[in-house]
Amino acid sequence: MCEANIYLAHKNSEGEEPELFLESADQIVPDGEDSWRLTSIFGEQKILRGRVRSMNLVEHRIVFESL
């Protein structure tokens, strides 16, 4: 399977561990400027406003930074 856990880091939170925002996301679709519609393999949908901070696809981990 090719899903990733989505984490949210708060602005100016260098050194702090980002919090889990959505588990097992399989769709990430732009939904306006700096807005993303996320859908998990379980059918859960969330909207996230932020920018991509980092992606590690081997570890199935995507970190967004909140605006």
Summary of the structure (lengths in Angstrom):
residues: 67
radius of gyration: 11.2
end to end distance: 30.1
largest distance: 33.0
contacts: 169
relative contact order: 0.32
helix: 0%
strand: 63%
